């Protein structure tokens, strides 16, 4: 899977699922400058947060975690 090609589709799909996603790059952090957070009403009182060395690394972990939570709704893996 080419992550650079699927990121817009993934973010759109998360929105369709009623989730909120944030992608952040913190150039001042030396370790794991990328952060991806997903929250929303479908995750009451919790959020998925992944910090990593690359956006691809964060998205791989995020998709795996969300696929466990929503196996029938998250087609991307």
Steps between C-alpha positions, in 0.01 A plus 500: 500500500629844412414711803549830321220403263254368759522768773221719355279193454575380854423838657179530299396149610565586866277805461226286345529272805428802721855527630726805535864475389797727554845466340785702650869539424709653776837591355628601841473145635808292434325170563176398332403837353179368338174468694165367381198519730152362430203566726127555474160402630552142390797482736335639815755606756795370303723591211764323297833683499809384318840672505757385247804569289292531182141560395496154343604340830226684688234410245594131499455483878182705490338290229586180687347633825186630331461179299488308829233737632297529177583185298198525270532872429868566443576356158854638483762290675 
